Amino acid sequence: MFPMSDIVGFYPPRIRTMGQRASSATSSSVGLFESLCSSARRFTGVQNTHHLRWPTPPLVRRGPAGKLARVVQWRHVKLLGYAALSGSTKSTQEQGSTRMDASRGGPATRRVDLRRVDLNLLVSLHYLLEECQVTAAAARMSISQPSMSASLSRLRYLLDDPLMVRAGRKLVLTPLAQSLVEPVAEILRDIEQTLSARPTFDPRTDARQFIVATTDYITLVLLKKLVTELAFSTELHLEIQPVLASHVEDLRQGRIDLIIAPREVIGDLDDLVGVNLFKDRFIGMASAKNTDVDDLTVEKFSQLSYLAYRSDGARSNVDRQFDALGVALNVEMTTESFVVVPLLVAESNFISMIHERLGRVMADFVELRFFESPIPLSSITQTIYWHPRRSDDPGHRWLREKIIAEARSHR
């Protein structure tokens, strides 16, 4: 039961005095409190209900004693209902387990009984952590704002943390909430993959969308056959995106399936799987009518109008090699497409460097002439990358094997 001393103890001194004066008016409510506590014990299995507290005192206006009694009653009605909704209530011992252990210099371990936790709250928590706004999180889950607010209240009670606090005109995540962003997202991704994974994959009947980050050069030289094959499938869809610096993190987060790019650009990443596909080297390229590349020297090469490739604002591998070798380039134009370079060079006095495999393909479409670099350059190794979590995915394995087999046929 709730002793009157506990009830009055909830409030500031001025309210406490009012409560003491109003003891006669509130005495009739004691029976209601006892009934509520008894119901809570039966519903939640909690025997000691004297520890239940609302996080902050309610707003109580001065007025007749009867009004104070009604406010106190509603406070405990909400509290007991809240405990029932959460499916779990904290005992005094459990509350103490989250406090700072001064002797050890850190928080004590807090155990949560999953049998008393609604795991559907994980989805709500994920969107709340991503959006840091109740309305936006509710919209992403296609539920009402009050429903999401109720989920937030239950999460706050369960985690014993406000999760979001106001900073000026906006909400920000608490330190605990920030530490949960990635773990919660990872858990939901694993659950989604576990529930959607199939033991086999049939490309003729199974529906799947694959996202591959690579260049138009690789698309034309390596993926052309695969793209043509998938064009006749109504269930399989392939989305090819240009390689960006953010795609490595996208691969880790499961937002894309594969990256195909030079190992010299991406590097060796311990948390990703990388398989070499083939090597390619750089050769010079000019219009078939361009005679300026005859008897080419380093000095002459540096003076000719140069068409450079840029990716996501970064210089290409070959241009960085020239920089490292101290060879200046007379860059007069840049483009973000490897395939566009030979098309522009063929109709101008530009020169450029191109991957040898791409140059041989483009020579069938436009009139070009090729020449060796005036200074030796290192070759590059085109590599296919994926996250280890995808290694046993049958559909993902099918796509990888198709690409790797095609690459080996070009060696």
Summary of the structure (lengths in Angstrom):
residues: 411
radius of gyration: 33.4
end to end distance: 81.2
largest distance: 109.7
contacts: 1148
relative contact order: 0.09
helix: 47%
strand: 18%
